[in-house]
Amino acid sequence: MEQTTFETMPKAIDELRNGQNRLEELVGKLIHQHSPQQEKEEFITLKQVCELTGYASPTIYGLIGKNAIPHFKKGQRLFFDRAAIISWIREGKRKSQTEISANADARLAGNTKKK
């Protein structure tokens, strides 16, 4: 980057303004793409929940009866939010042996420092 002098100041200011305008456009696009207003809830059917989870419909009905799966009920109709079902599936993730060992090591290291 060359040094800015009094003579090159107008050109440097123009370059800064152009860069700022480009950044503002990019940030605006990113905000627009990820705005919560754009994210619409997608409701899926029992059959689609079965396909998504791999469970049979009697199993899903059993989970509904135990309030173990996120769902909505309006009258006699069942509704499922796709994002909530995916989140519910991810909640059941079990830690790998490596993650368990790392957590144990971190706890042991933390306990020895407290003494």
DSSP file (Angstrom, degrees, kcal/mol; ACC not computed):
  #  RESIDUE AA STRUCTURE BP1 BP2  ACC     N-H-->O    O-->H-N    N-H-->O    O-->H-N    TCO  KAPPA ALPHA  PHI   PSI    X-CA   Y-CA   Z-CA
    1    1 A M              0   0    0      0, 0.0     2,-0.1     0, 0.0     3,-0.1   0.000 360.0 360.0 360.0 126.7    0.0    0.0    0.0
    2    2 A E        -     0   0    0      1,-0.1     2,-0.2     0, 0.0     0, 0.0  -0.424 360.0 -96.8 -80.2 155.9    1.5    3.3   -1.0
    3    3 A Q        -     0   0    0     -2,-0.1     2,-0.4     1,-0.1    -1,-0.1  -0.454  36.1-122.9 -74.3 140.2    1.7    6.2    1.3
    4    4 A T        -     0   0    0     -2,-0.2     2,-0.2    -3,-0.1    -1,-0.1  -0.694  31.8-176.8 -86.8 129.8   -1.0    8.8    1.1
    5    5 A T     >  -     0   0    0     -2,-0.4     4,-0.9     1,-0.0     3,-0.1  -0.653  44.2 -96.3-114.8 176.3    0.1   12.3    0.5
    6    6 A F  T  4 S+     0   0    0      1,-0.2     3,-0.4    -2,-0.2    -1,-0.0   0.861 125.1  50.7 -61.4 -34.9   -1.9   15.6    0.3
    7    7 A E  T  4 S+     0   0    0      1,-0.2     4,-0.3     2,-0.1    -1,-0.2   0.839 113.7  43.0 -72.8 -33.2   -2.0   15.2   -3.5
    8    8 A T  T  > S+     0   0    0      1,-0.2     4,-2.2     2,-0.1    -1,-0.2   0.461  87.1  97.4 -92.4  -0.6   -3.3   11.6   -3.5
    9    9 A M  H  X S+     0   0    0     -4,-0.9     4,-2.5    -3,-0.4     5,-0.2   0.901  79.5  52.1 -57.2 -47.0   -5.8   12.3   -0.7
   10   10 A P  H  > S+     0   0    0      0, 0.0     4,-2.1     0, 0.0    -1,-0.2   0.907 111.6  47.3 -58.7 -40.4   -8.9   12.8   -3.0
   11   11 A K  H  > S+     0   0    0     -4,-0.3     4,-2.2     2,-0.2    -2,-0.2   0.907 111.9  50.0 -66.1 -41.1   -8.2    9.5   -4.8
   12   12 A A  H  X S+     0   0    0     -4,-2.2     4,-2.3     1,-0.2    -1,-0.2   0.895 109.9  50.7 -64.6 -39.9   -7.7    7.6   -1.5
   13   13 A I  H  X S+     0   0    0     -4,-2.5     4,-2.5     2,-0.2    -1,-0.2   0.910 109.3  50.9 -64.9 -41.6  -11.0    9.0   -0.1
   14   14 A D  H  X S+     0   0    0     -4,-2.1     4,-2.6    -5,-0.2    -2,-0.2   0.909 110.1  49.9 -60.9 -42.3  -12.8    7.9   -3.3
   15   15 A E  H  X S+     0   0    0     -4,-2.2     4,-2.4     1,-0.2    -1,-0.2   0.901 110.7  49.8 -64.0 -40.6  -11.4    4.4   -2.9
   16   16 A L  H  X S+     0   0    0     -4,-2.3     4,-2.6     2,-0.2    -2,-0.2   0.917 111.3  48.5 -63.6 -43.1  -12.4    4.3    0.7
   17   17 A R  H  X S+     0   0    0     -4,-2.5     4,-2.7     2,-0.2    -2,-0.2   0.915 111.4  49.8 -63.9 -42.6  -16.0    5.4   -0.2
   18   18 A N  H  X S+     0   0    0     -4,-2.6     4,-2.2     2,-0.2    -1,-0.2   0.920 112.1  48.1 -62.1 -43.1  -16.2    2.8   -2.9
   19   19 A G  H  X S+     0   0    0     -4,-2.4     4,-2.4     2,-0.2    -2,-0.2   0.905 111.4  50.4 -63.1 -41.3  -15.0    0.1   -0.6
   20   20 A Q  H  X S+     0   0    0     -4,-2.6     4,-2.6     1,-0.2    -2,-0.2   0.913 109.4  50.9 -63.1 -42.9  -17.5    1.2    2.1
   21   21 A N  H  X S+     0   0    0     -4,-2.7     4,-2.1     2,-0.2    -1,-0.2   0.907 110.3  49.5 -61.6 -41.8  -20.3    1.2   -0.4
   22   22 A R  H  X S+     0   0    0     -4,-2.2     4,-2.4     2,-0.2    -1,-0.2   0.915 111.6  48.9 -63.3 -42.6  -19.4   -2.4   -1.5
   23   23 A L  H  X S+     0   0    0     -4,-2.4     4,-2.8     1,-0.2     5,-0.2   0.915 109.9  51.2 -63.6 -42.4  -19.3   -3.5    2.1
   24   24 A E  H  X S+     0   0    0     -4,-2.6     4,-2.3     1,-0.2    -1,-0.2   0.889 110.4  49.8 -62.4 -39.0  -22.7   -1.9    2.8
   25   25 A E  H  X S+     0   0    0     -4,-2.1     4,-2.3     2,-0.2    -1,-0.2   0.930 112.4  46.9 -64.2 -45.0  -24.2   -3.7   -0.2
   26   26 A L  H  X S+     0   0    0     -4,-2.4     4,-2.4     2,-0.2    -2,-0.2   0.918 113.1  47.9 -64.0 -44.0  -22.8   -7.1    0.9
   27   27 A V  H  X S+     0   0    0     -4,-2.8     4,-2.7     1,-0.2     5,-0.2   0.910 110.8  52.6 -63.7 -41.0  -23.9   -6.7    4.5
   28   28 A G  H  X S+     0   0    0     -4,-2.3     4,-2.3    -5,-0.2    -1,-0.2   0.906 109.9  48.3 -60.4 -42.1  -27.4   -5.6    3.2
   29   29 A K  H  X S+     0   0    0     -4,-2.3     4,-2.4     2,-0.2    -2,-0.2   0.915 112.1  49.2 -64.5 -42.6  -27.6   -8.8    1.1
   30   30 A L  H  X S+     0   0    0     -4,-2.4     4,-1.8     2,-0.2    -2,-0.2   0.916 112.0  47.7 -64.0 -42.6  -26.5  -11.0    4.0
   31   31 A I  H  < S+     0   0    0     -4,-2.7     4,-0.3     1,-0.2    -1,-0.2   0.912 112.5  49.7 -64.2 -41.8  -29.0   -9.4    6.4
   32   32 A H  H >< S+     0   0    0     -4,-2.3     3,-0.8    -5,-0.2    -1,-0.2   0.888 110.7  50.0 -64.7 -39.0  -31.8   -9.8    3.8
   33   33 A Q  H 3< S+     0   0    0     -4,-2.4    -1,-0.2     1,-0.2    -2,-0.2   0.856 118.8  36.9 -68.0 -34.8  -30.9  -13.5    3.1
   34   34 A H  T 3< S+     0   0    0     -4,-1.8    -1,-0.2    -5,-0.2    -2,-0.2   0.146  82.6 132.1-107.2  19.0  -30.9  -14.4    6.8
   35   35 A S    X>  -     0   0    0     -3,-0.8     3,-1.3    -4,-0.3     4,-0.9  -0.489  61.0-130.6 -73.4 141.2  -33.8  -12.2    8.1
   36   36 A P  T 34 S+     0   0    0      0, 0.0     3,-0.2     0, 0.0    -1,-0.1   0.767 105.6  66.5 -62.3 -24.3  -36.3  -14.1   10.3
   37   37 A Q  T 34 S+     0   0    0      1,-0.2    -2,-0.0     3,-0.0    -3,-0.0   0.827  98.7  52.8 -65.4 -29.7  -39.1  -12.7    8.2
   38   38 A Q  T <4 S+     0   0    0     -3,-1.3     2,-0.8    -6,-0.1    -1,-0.2   0.807  90.2  86.1 -74.8 -29.6  -37.8  -14.7    5.3
   39   39 A E     <  -     0   0    0     -4,-0.9     2,-0.4    -3,-0.2    -1,-0.0  -0.618  65.6-168.5 -78.5 111.9  -37.9  -18.0    7.2
   40   40 A K        -     0   0    0     -2,-0.8     2,-0.3     1,-0.0    -2,-0.1  -0.789  26.6-110.2-100.3 142.8  -41.3  -19.4    7.0
   41   41 A E        -     0   0    0     -2,-0.4     2,-0.7    41,-0.1    40,-0.0  -0.520  29.3-151.7 -69.2 133.9  -42.5  -22.2    9.1
   42   42 A E        -     0   0    0     -2,-0.3    40,-2.8     2,-0.0     2,-0.4  -0.927   6.8-157.7-112.3 112.3  -42.9  -25.3    7.1
   43   43 A F  E     -A   81   0A   0     -2,-0.7     2,-0.3    38,-0.2    38,-0.2  -0.716  11.3-166.2 -90.9 138.7  -45.5  -27.7    8.4
   44   44 A I  E     -A   80   0A   0     36,-2.9    36,-1.1    -2,-0.4     2,-0.1  -0.814  17.3-110.7-123.6 162.6  -45.3  -31.3    7.4
   45   45 A T     >  -     0   0    0     -2,-0.3     4,-2.2    34,-0.1     5,-0.2  -0.315  32.7-103.7 -87.0 169.8  -47.6  -34.3    7.6
   46   46 A L  H  > S+     0   0    0      1,-0.2     4,-2.5     2,-0.2     5,-0.2   0.897 123.3  54.5 -58.7 -41.5  -47.4  -37.4    9.7
   47   47 A K  H  > S+     0   0    0      1,-0.2     4,-2.1     2,-0.2    -1,-0.2   0.902 108.6  48.1 -60.9 -41.2  -46.3  -39.4    6.7
   48   48 A Q  H  > S+     0   0    0      2,-0.2     4,-2.5     1,-0.2    -1,-0.2   0.858 109.5  52.9 -68.6 -34.8  -43.4  -36.8    6.1
   49   49 A V  H  X S+     0   0    0     -4,-2.2     4,-2.7     2,-0.2     6,-0.4   0.909 108.5  51.1 -64.3 -41.0  -42.4  -37.1    9.7
   50   50 A C  H  X S+     0   0    0     -4,-2.5     4,-2.5     1,-0.2     5,-0.3   0.914 112.2  45.8 -61.1 -43.3  -42.3  -40.8    9.4
   51   51 A E  H  < S+     0   0    0     -4,-2.1    -2,-0.2     2,-0.2    -1,-0.2   0.896 114.9  48.0 -66.4 -39.8  -40.0  -40.5    6.3
   52   52 A L  H  < S+     0   0    0     -4,-2.5    -2,-0.2     1,-0.2    -1,-0.2   0.891 123.8  30.0 -69.1 -40.8  -37.8  -37.9    8.0
   53   53 A T  H  < S-     0   0    0     -4,-2.7    -2,-0.2     2,-0.2    -3,-0.2   0.744  97.3-128.2 -92.8 -25.9  -37.4  -39.8   11.2
   54   54 A G     <  +     0   0    0     -4,-2.5     2,-0.2    -5,-0.3    -3,-0.1   0.486  66.0 130.2  86.7   2.6  -37.6  -43.4   10.0
   55   55 A Y        -     0   0    0     -6,-0.4    -1,-0.3    -5,-0.3    -2,-0.2  -0.589  60.9-115.1 -87.9 152.6  -40.2  -44.2   12.6
   56   56 A A     >  -     0   0    0     -2,-0.2     4,-1.9    -3,-0.1     3,-0.5  -0.459  32.1-107.1 -78.6 159.1  -43.5  -45.9   11.8
   57   57 A S  H  > S+     0   0    0      1,-0.2     4,-2.6     2,-0.2     5,-0.2   0.851 118.6  56.5 -61.1 -36.4  -46.7  -44.0   12.3
   58   58 A P  H  > S+     0   0    0      0, 0.0     4,-2.1     0, 0.0    -1,-0.2   0.888 107.6  50.5 -61.9 -34.6  -47.7  -46.0   15.5
   59   59 A T  H  > S+     0   0    0     -3,-0.5     4,-2.3     2,-0.2    -2,-0.2   0.919 110.0  49.1 -65.6 -43.3  -44.4  -45.0   17.0
   60   60 A I  H  X S+     0   0    0     -4,-1.9     4,-2.4     1,-0.2    -1,-0.2   0.915 110.1  51.5 -62.6 -42.8  -45.0  -41.3   16.2
   61   61 A Y  H  X S+     0   0    0     -4,-2.6     4,-2.3     1,-0.2    -1,-0.2   0.893 109.1  51.4 -60.9 -38.9  -48.5  -41.6   17.7
   62   62 A G  H  X S+     0   0    0     -4,-2.1     4,-1.4     2,-0.2    -2,-0.2   0.906 109.9  48.6 -63.5 -41.8  -46.9  -43.1   20.9
   63   63 A L  H  <>S+     0   0    0     -4,-2.3     5,-3.0     2,-0.2     6,-0.7   0.867 110.3  52.1 -65.9 -36.2  -44.4  -40.2   21.1
   64   64 A I  H ><5S+     0   0    0     -4,-2.4     3,-1.5     3,-0.2    -2,-0.2   0.921 106.6  53.4 -64.1 -43.8  -47.2  -37.7   20.6
   65   65 A G  H 3<5S+     0   0    0     -4,-2.3    -1,-0.2     1,-0.3    -2,-0.2   0.823 112.6  43.8 -60.8 -32.2  -49.1  -39.4   23.5
   66   66 A K  T 3<5S-     0   0    0     -4,-1.4    -1,-0.3    -5,-0.1    -2,-0.2   0.403 110.1-123.5 -90.3   1.7  -46.1  -39.0   25.7
   67   67 A N  T < 5S+     0   0    0     -3,-1.5    -3,-0.2    -4,-0.2    -2,-0.1   0.858  73.6 131.0  54.1  37.5  -45.5  -35.4   24.5
   68   68 A A      < +     0   0    0     -5,-3.0    -4,-0.2    -6,-0.1    -5,-0.1   0.555  58.1  54.0 -95.3 -10.8  -42.0  -36.6   23.5
   69   69 A I  S    S-     0   0    0     -6,-0.7     2,-0.2    -9,-0.1    16,-0.1  -0.977  93.3-107.8-125.5 137.8  -42.1  -35.2   20.0
   70   70 A P        +     0   0    0      0, 0.0     2,-0.3     0, 0.0    11,-0.2  -0.462  57.8 142.0 -68.7 129.2  -42.9  -31.5   19.1
   71   71 A H        -     0   0    0     -2,-0.2     2,-0.4     9,-0.1     9,-0.2  -0.970  41.0-134.4-157.5 166.7  -46.3  -31.2   17.5
   72   72 A F  E     -B   79   0B   0      7,-2.8     7,-2.9    -2,-0.3     2,-0.5  -0.959  13.8-159.3-126.1 146.4  -49.4  -29.1   17.2
   73   73 A K  E     +B   78   0B   0     -2,-0.4     2,-0.5     5,-0.2     5,-0.2  -0.981  10.9 177.4-131.5 123.4  -52.9  -30.2   17.4
   74   74 A K  E >   -B   77   0B   0      3,-2.1     3,-2.0    -2,-0.5     2,-0.3  -0.947  69.8 -48.1-123.9 106.8  -55.8  -28.2   16.0
   75   75 A G  T 3  S-     0   0    0     -2,-0.5     0, 0.0     1,-0.3     0, 0.0  -0.544 122.9 -23.0  67.2-127.5  -59.1  -30.1   16.4
   76   76 A Q  T 3  S+     0   0    0     -2,-0.3     2,-0.3    -3,-0.1    -1,-0.3   0.343 118.8  99.8 -95.4   4.8  -58.5  -33.6   15.1
   77   77 A R  E <   -B   74   0B   0     -3,-2.0    -3,-2.1     2,-0.0     2,-0.4  -0.733  59.4-148.7-100.3 142.2  -55.5  -32.6   12.9
   78   78 A L  E     -B   73   0B   0     -2,-0.3     2,-0.4    -5,-0.2    -5,-0.2  -0.867  13.2-170.5-105.2 139.9  -51.9  -33.0   13.8
   79   79 A F  E     -B   72   0B   0     -7,-2.9    -7,-2.8    -2,-0.4     2,-0.4  -0.978   3.7-165.8-129.8 144.3  -49.2  -30.5   12.5
   80   80 A F  E     -A   44   0A   0    -36,-1.1   -36,-2.9    -2,-0.4     2,-0.6  -0.996  17.8-136.6-130.7 134.5  -45.5  -30.8   12.7
   81   81 A D  E  >  -A   43   0A   0     -2,-0.4     4,-2.3   -38,-0.2   -38,-0.2  -0.815  14.6-145.6 -89.1 121.1  -42.9  -28.0   12.2
   82   82 A R  H  > S+     0   0    0    -40,-2.8     4,-2.4    -2,-0.6     5,-0.2   0.894  98.1  49.3 -54.8 -46.0  -40.1  -29.4   10.0
   83   83 A A  H  > S+     0   0    0    -41,-0.3     4,-2.4     1,-0.2    -1,-0.2   0.879 110.8  50.8 -63.7 -37.9  -37.4  -27.4   11.8
   84   84 A A  H  > S+     0   0    0      2,-0.2     4,-2.3     1,-0.2    -1,-0.2   0.876 109.9  50.0 -67.8 -36.8  -38.7  -28.4   15.2
   85   85 A I  H  X S+     0   0    0     -4,-2.3     4,-2.3     2,-0.2    -2,-0.2   0.923 111.5  47.9 -66.9 -43.7  -38.6  -32.1   14.2
   86   86 A I  H  X S+     0   0    0     -4,-2.4     4,-2.2     1,-0.2    -2,-0.2   0.915 112.6  49.2 -63.2 -42.2  -35.0  -31.8   12.9
   87   87 A S  H  X S+     0   0    0     -4,-2.4     4,-1.6     1,-0.2    -1,-0.2   0.899 109.5  52.6 -62.1 -41.2  -34.0  -30.0   16.1
   88   88 A W  H  X S+     0   0    0     -4,-2.3     4,-0.6     1,-0.2    -2,-0.2   0.892 108.5  50.2 -61.6 -41.1  -35.7  -32.8   18.1
   89   89 A I  H >< S+     0   0    0     -4,-2.3     3,-1.1     1,-0.2    -1,-0.2   0.923 109.6  51.0 -63.0 -44.0  -33.7  -35.4   16.2
   90   90 A R  H >< S+     0   0    0     -4,-2.2     3,-1.7     1,-0.3    -1,-0.2   0.774  97.3  67.7 -67.5 -26.4  -30.5  -33.5   16.9
   91   91 A E  H 3< S+     0   0    0     -4,-1.6    -1,-0.3     1,-0.3    -2,-0.2   0.776  93.5  61.0 -62.8 -25.0  -31.2  -33.3   20.6
   92   92 A G  T << S+     0   0    0     -3,-1.1    -1,-0.3    -4,-0.6    -2,-0.2   0.345  74.5 133.3 -85.3   7.4  -30.7  -37.1   20.8
   93   93 A K    <   -     0   0    0     -3,-1.7     2,-0.4     1,-0.1    -3,-0.0  -0.359  47.0-146.0 -62.4 132.1  -27.1  -36.9   19.6
   94   94 A R        -     0   0    0     -2,-0.1     2,-0.1     1,-0.0    -1,-0.1  -0.790  20.2-109.2 -99.7 145.0  -24.9  -39.1   21.7
   95   95 A K        -     0   0    0     -2,-0.4     2,-0.1     1,-0.1    -1,-0.0  -0.420  30.5-121.3 -73.1 145.2  -21.3  -38.0   22.3
   96   96 A S     >  -     0   0    0     -2,-0.1     4,-2.4     1,-0.1     5,-0.2  -0.333  29.0-104.3 -76.8 167.2  -18.5  -39.9   20.7
   97   97 A Q  H  > S+     0   0    0      1,-0.2     4,-2.4     2,-0.2     5,-0.2   0.866 123.5  54.2 -61.0 -36.1  -15.8  -41.6   22.8
   98   98 A T  H  > S+     0   0    0      2,-0.2     4,-2.5     1,-0.2    -1,-0.2   0.916 108.8  47.5 -63.9 -43.9  -13.4  -38.8   21.8
   99   99 A E  H  > S+     0   0    0      2,-0.2     4,-2.4     1,-0.2    -2,-0.2   0.895 112.0  50.2 -64.9 -40.1  -15.9  -36.1   23.0
  100  100 A I  H  X S+     0   0    0     -4,-2.4     4,-2.4     2,-0.2    -2,-0.2   0.922 112.1  47.5 -63.7 -44.2  -16.4  -38.0   26.3
  101  101 A S  H  X S+     0   0    0     -4,-2.4     4,-2.7     2,-0.2    -2,-0.2   0.904 111.3  50.7 -64.0 -41.4  -12.7  -38.4   26.9
  102  102 A A  H  X S+     0   0    0     -4,-2.5     4,-2.3     2,-0.2    -1,-0.2   0.909 111.4  48.1 -64.0 -41.5  -12.1  -34.7   26.1
  103  103 A N  H  X S+     0   0    0     -4,-2.4     4,-2.3     2,-0.2    -2,-0.2   0.904 112.5  49.0 -64.2 -41.2  -14.9  -33.7   28.6
  104  104 A A  H  X S+     0   0    0     -4,-2.4     4,-2.7     2,-0.2     5,-0.2   0.920 111.6  48.9 -64.7 -43.7  -13.4  -36.0   31.2
  105  105 A D  H  X S+     0   0    0     -4,-2.7     4,-2.6     1,-0.2    -1,-0.2   0.902 111.1  50.4 -61.9 -41.1   -9.9  -34.6   30.7
  106  106 A A  H  X S+     0   0    0     -4,-2.3     4,-2.1     2,-0.2    -2,-0.2   0.905 112.2  47.0 -65.2 -41.0  -11.2  -31.0   30.9
  107  107 A R  H  X S+     0   0    0     -4,-2.3     4,-2.4     2,-0.2    -2,-0.2   0.922 113.0  48.2 -66.0 -43.7  -13.1  -31.8   34.2
  108  108 A L  H  X S+     0   0    0     -4,-2.7     4,-1.9     1,-0.2    -2,-0.2   0.912 112.5  48.8 -63.9 -41.1  -10.1  -33.5   35.7
  109  109 A A  H  X S+     0   0    0     -4,-2.6     4,-1.1    -5,-0.2    -1,-0.2   0.885 112.3  49.4 -64.9 -37.4   -7.8  -30.6   34.7
  110  110 A G  H  X S+     0   0    0     -4,-2.1     4,-1.1    -5,-0.2    -2,-0.2   0.866 109.7  51.2 -69.2 -36.7  -10.3  -28.2   36.2
  111  111 A N  H  X S+     0   0    0     -4,-2.4     4,-0.8     1,-0.2    -2,-0.2   0.857 107.0  52.5 -70.3 -35.7  -10.6  -30.1   39.5
  112  112 A T  H  < S+     0   0    0     -4,-1.9    -1,-0.2     1,-0.2     3,-0.2   0.817 107.2  53.0 -72.0 -28.4   -6.8  -30.2   40.0
  113  113 A K  H  < S+     0   0    0     -4,-1.1    -1,-0.2     1,-0.2    -2,-0.2   0.801 103.1  57.8 -74.4 -28.7   -6.5  -26.4   39.5
  114  114 A K  H  <        0   0    0     -4,-1.1    -1,-0.2     1,-0.2    -2,-0.2   0.760 360.0 360.0 -73.6 -24.8   -9.2  -25.7   42.2
  115  115 A K     <        0   0    0     -4,-0.8    -1,-0.2    -3,-0.2    -2,-0.1   0.477 360.0 360.0 -75.4 360.0   -7.3  -27.6   44.9
